Amino acid sequence: MEKANREGYNLAEAELRDLQLIELEMLIEVDRICKKHGIKYCISAGTQLGAIRHKGFIPWDDDADVAFLRTEYEKFRKACETELDSERFYFQDYRNTPGYRWGYGKLRRKGTKFLRLNQEEMPYEQGVFIDIMPYDNVPDGYMFRKLHSLRCFIYRKCFWAPLGKKQEKGIKKLAYCILDKIPDKKLYDSFTKFTERCNRKATKRIRIYTLPVPGNQNGYFRSWFEDVIPTEFEGEQLMGMKNYHDYLSYKYGNYMELPSLEKRKTHPVSQLKLLNSTKGMR
């Protein structure tokens, strides 16, 4: 089916389930590649929560997250160049996709389109995706950690600038316009050097550099992502965190309690094309 609406709309229940099944297909592909090449990964964020609370996707969730320590992420990125089923999937990150504005990767499904509202003008193909998240070191010292967090905040805003300058107003719009003047190559090279420098020696905490983290510690414990076990997800066995309780409690609080109905929302979508059928533009 294919739909488009520049003002955005929320997915119908059947559309959402079709989307989740495509994402499940990609999760299985990640698992296959990682097992073949001895790469350690785990499901994370709402995908880990869904596995524990729902044995699969959170019913209203429209994305999926896979976590790697940086060294494992680089192994997976390289493995995708030769191992990924290129008839069905493609992998994107800022090093292989011109104009890409995220500090992490995405695995996407060919023959689909999934444009979230206000991301229509990004200059690259945007199929249905799952997020491929590299987790990088956070300094152990408190003050170093705070300074590091500020640096991550600046990189996040630089990556977001092409979108931020279109969505914000006033001083924020001006700030994003200035940040968007930074050439892509300069931003990418600086960010790559930053991650390489920070990952020379393992630290107690880790994080995704271009996403915020909860709490005051500016990171997650590395051990949560290192100790992984087979975990049921939609009838499949994917790798999840052994100590999921501490991770989910840190990230979500009382994670077994369902959110209120008004909080059970998907991201607004401006264009959607799934597999198997095509419908008129919405």
C-alpha positions as CSV (number, residue, x, y, z in Angstrom):
1,M,0.0,0.0,0.0
2,E,1.2,3.5,-0.6
3,K,-0.1,6.7,1.1
4,A,1.1,10.2,1.3
5,N,-0.1,13.2,3.4
6,R,2.1,16.3,3.8
7,E,0.3,17.1,7.1
8,G,1.0,13.7,8.5
9,Y,-1.3,10.9,9.8
10,N,-1.1,8.1,12.3
11,L,-0.9,4.5,11.1
12,A,-4.0,2.4,11.1
13,E,-3.8,-0.8,13.2
14,A,-3.4,-3.1,10.2
15,E,-0.7,-0.8,8.7
16,L,1.2,-0.8,11.9
17,R,1.2,-4.5,12.2
18,D,2.4,-4.9,8.6
19,L,5.2,-2.4,9.4
20,Q,6.2,-4.4,12.4
21,L,6.4,-7.6,10.5
22,I,8.8,-6.0,8.0
23,E,10.9,-4.8,10.9
24,L,10.9,-8.3,12.3
25,E,12.2,-9.5,9.0
26,M,15.2,-7.1,9.4
27,L,15.8,-8.1,13.0
28,I,16.0,-11.7,11.9
29,E,18.5,-10.7,9.2
30,V,20.6,-8.8,11.8
31,D,20.6,-11.9,14.0
32,R,21.6,-14.1,11.1
33,I,24.6,-12.0,10.2
34,C,25.8,-11.6,13.8
35,K,25.6,-15.3,14.5
36,K,27.5,-16.1,11.3
37,H,30.3,-13.6,12.0
38,G,30.5,-13.9,15.8
39,I,29.2,-10.3,16.4
40,K,27.7,-9.5,19.7
41,Y,24.5,-7.5,19.7
42,C,21.3,-7.1,21.8
43,I,17.8,-5.6,21.2
44,S,17.4,-2.4,23.2
45,A,15.1,0.4,24.2
46,G,11.4,-0.2,23.3
47,T,12.3,-3.5,21.5
48,Q,13.8,-4.9,24.7
49,L,10.8,-3.6,26.7
50,G,8.5,-5.1,24.2
51,A,10.2,-8.5,24.5
52,I,9.8,-8.5,28.3
53,R,6.3,-7.0,28.6
54,H,4.6,-8.2,25.4
55,K,6.9,-11.0,24.1
56,G,7.2,-9.0,20.9
57,F,6.6,-5.5,19.7
58,I,4.9,-3.0,22.0
59,P,1.5,-2.9,20.2
60,W,1.7,0.8,19.4
61,D,5.5,0.9,18.6
62,D,6.5,1.7,15.0
63,D,10.3,1.1,15.2
64,A,12.9,-1.3,16.5
65,D,16.3,-0.9,18.1
66,V,19.4,-3.0,18.0
67,A,22.4,-2.1,20.1
68,F,26.1,-2.8,19.5
69,L,29.2,-1.8,21.4
70,R,31.3,0.4,19.0
71,T,33.7,-2.4,18.1
72,E,30.8,-4.8,17.3
73,Y,29.0,-2.1,15.3
74,E,32.0,-1.6,13.1
75,K,32.2,-5.4,12.5
76,F,28.5,-5.4,11.6
77,R,28.8,-2.4,9.3
78,K,31.7,-4.1,7.4
79,A,29.8,-7.5,7.3
80,C,26.8,-5.8,5.7
81,E,29.0,-4.9,2.7
82,T,29.3,-8.6,1.7
83,E,26.8,-10.5,3.8
84,L,23.6,-8.5,3.8
85,D,20.8,-9.8,1.6
86,S,21.0,-7.0,-0.9
87,E,17.9,-8.1,-2.8
88,R,15.8,-7.2,0.3
89,F,17.8,-4.8,2.5
90,Y,20.2,-1.9,2.5
91,F,22.3,-0.4,5.3
92,Q,22.8,3.3,5.8
93,D,25.1,5.4,8.0
94,Y,26.8,8.8,7.5
95,R,29.8,7.1,5.9
96,N,28.0,5.5,3.0
97,T,25.0,7.7,2.5
98,P,25.4,11.3,1.3
99,G,23.3,13.8,3.3
100,Y,22.6,11.3,6.1
101,R,22.0,13.2,9.3
102,W,22.1,10.6,12.1
103,G,25.0,9.5,14.3
104,Y,23.9,5.9,14.0
105,G,22.9,3.4,11.3
106,K,19.7,2.2,9.8
107,L,18.9,-1.1,8.1
108,R,16.1,-0.5,5.6
109,R,13.8,-2.7,3.5
110,K,13.9,-2.3,-0.3
111,G,10.6,-1.8,-2.0
112,T,9.1,0.2,0.8
113,K,8.9,3.9,1.9
114,F,8.4,5.2,5.4
115,L,8.7,9.0,5.7
116,R,8.1,10.4,9.2
117,L,6.5,13.8,9.2
118,N,9.0,16.7,8.5
119,Q,11.7,14.4,7.2
120,E,10.5,14.4,3.6
121,E,13.3,16.4,2.2
122,M,16.2,14.3,3.4
123,P,18.3,13.5,0.2
124,Y,18.4,9.8,0.4
125,E,16.2,6.7,0.2
126,Q,13.9,6.2,3.2
127,G,12.5,2.7,3.3
128,V,11.0,1.0,6.4
129,F,13.9,0.7,8.9
130,I,15.2,-0.5,12.2
131,D,17.8,1.5,14.1
132,I,21.3,0.1,14.4
133,M,22.8,1.8,17.4
134,P,26.5,2.0,18.3
135,Y,27.2,2.6,22.0
136,D,30.4,4.5,22.7
137,N,32.4,5.1,25.8
138,V,31.5,7.7,28.4
139,P,34.4,9.1,30.7
140,D,34.4,7.6,34.2
141,G,35.2,10.9,35.9
142,Y,32.2,13.1,36.8
143,M,33.5,16.4,35.4
144,F,34.9,14.7,32.3
145,R,31.6,13.0,31.8
146,K,29.7,16.4,32.0
147,L,32.1,18.0,29.4
148,H,31.7,14.9,27.2
149,S,27.9,15.2,27.4
150,L,28.1,18.8,26.2
151,R,30.2,17.7,23.3
152,C,27.6,15.0,22.4
153,F,24.9,17.6,22.7
154,I,26.6,19.9,20.2
155,Y,27.1,17.0,17.7
156,R,23.5,16.0,18.0
157,K,22.4,19.6,17.2
158,C,24.8,19.7,14.2
159,F,23.4,16.5,12.8
160,W,19.9,17.7,13.3
161,A,20.5,21.2,11.8
162,P,19.0,20.6,8.3
163,L,15.7,19.6,9.9
164,G,15.9,21.9,12.9
165,K,16.2,25.0,10.7
166,K,12.9,24.1,9.0
167,Q,11.0,23.2,12.2
168,E,12.1,25.8,14.7
169,K,11.5,29.5,15.0
170,G,13.3,32.5,16.4
171,I,16.7,32.1,18.0
172,K,16.6,28.3,17.7
173,K,16.0,28.6,14.0
174,L,18.9,31.0,13.7
175,A,21.2,28.6,15.6
176,Y,20.3,25.7,13.4
177,C,20.9,27.8,10.3
178,I,24.4,28.6,11.5
179,L,25.1,25.0,12.4
180,D,23.8,23.8,9.0
181,K,26.6,25.9,7.3
182,I,29.1,23.3,8.6
183,P,30.0,21.1,5.5
184,D,28.9,17.5,5.9
185,K,32.4,16.1,5.4
186,K,33.8,18.3,8.1
187,L,31.1,17.3,10.5
188,Y,31.5,13.6,9.7
189,D,35.3,13.6,10.0
190,S,35.1,15.4,13.3
191,F,32.5,13.0,14.7
192,T,34.5,10.0,13.5
193,K,37.7,11.3,15.2
194,F,35.7,12.0,18.4
195,T,34.3,8.5,18.6
196,E,37.7,6.9,17.8
197,R,39.4,9.0,20.5
198,C,36.8,8.2,23.1
199,N,36.9,4.5,22.4
200,R,40.6,3.8,22.9
201,K,40.0,2.5,26.4
202,A,36.9,0.8,27.8
203,T,34.9,2.7,30.4
204,K,32.2,1.8,32.9
205,R,29.4,3.6,31.0
206,I,28.4,3.9,27.4
207,R,25.9,5.8,25.4
208,I,24.7,6.8,21.9
209,Y,26.5,10.0,21.3
210,T,23.7,11.7,19.2
211,L,20.8,10.8,21.4
212,P,20.0,12.0,25.0
213,V,20.1,9.6,27.9
214,P,18.0,9.5,31.1
215,G,19.2,10.3,34.5
216,N,22.2,12.3,35.7
217,Q,25.0,9.8,34.9
218,N,25.1,10.5,31.2
219,G,25.3,6.9,30.2
220,Y,24.2,3.3,30.6
221,F,26.3,0.6,32.3
222,R,28.4,-1.3,29.8
223,S,27.7,-4.6,31.6
224,W,24.0,-4.4,30.6
225,F,25.0,-4.7,26.9
226,E,27.8,-7.2,27.3
227,D,25.9,-9.9,29.1
228,V,23.3,-11.1,26.6
229,I,21.0,-14.1,26.4
230,P,18.5,-15.5,23.9
231,T,15.2,-13.7,24.3
232,E,11.8,-14.4,22.9
233,F,10.5,-11.8,20.5
234,E,7.5,-12.4,18.2
235,G,8.2,-16.2,18.4
236,E,11.9,-15.7,17.4
237,Q,15.0,-16.0,19.6
238,L,16.9,-12.8,19.5
239,M,19.7,-11.6,21.8
240,G,18.6,-9.5,24.7
241,M,20.0,-8.3,28.0
242,K,20.3,-10.7,30.8
243,N,20.0,-7.9,33.3
244,Y,17.1,-6.3,31.5
245,H,15.4,-5.3,34.8
246,D,18.1,-2.8,35.8
247,Y,18.3,-1.4,32.3
248,L,14.6,-1.0,31.8
249,S,14.1,0.4,35.3
250,Y,16.8,3.0,34.6
251,K,15.3,3.9,31.2
252,Y,11.6,3.7,31.9
253,G,11.0,3.5,35.6
254,N,8.1,1.0,36.4
255,Y,8.4,-0.5,32.9
256,M,5.7,-3.2,33.4
257,E,3.0,-0.5,33.9
258,L,1.3,0.4,30.7
259,P,1.3,4.1,29.8
260,S,-2.0,6.0,29.6
261,L,-4.0,5.7,26.4
262,E,-3.1,9.2,25.2
263,K,0.6,8.2,25.4
264,R,0.3,5.1,23.2
265,K,1.1,6.9,20.0
266,T,3.0,6.2,16.8
267,H,5.1,8.8,15.0
268,P,3.2,10.9,12.5
269,V,3.9,9.7,9.0
270,S,3.7,11.7,5.7
271,Q,4.3,8.9,3.3
272,L,4.0,5.1,3.6
273,K,4.6,2.3,1.1
274,L,4.5,-1.3,2.4
275,L,5.0,-4.6,0.6
276,N,2.5,-6.6,-1.4
277,S,-0.1,-4.1,-2.3
278,T,-0.5,-0.5,-3.5
279,K,-3.4,1.9,-2.7
280,G,-4.1,5.5,-3.7
281,M,-2.4,8.5,-2.2
282,R,-4.0,9.6,1.1
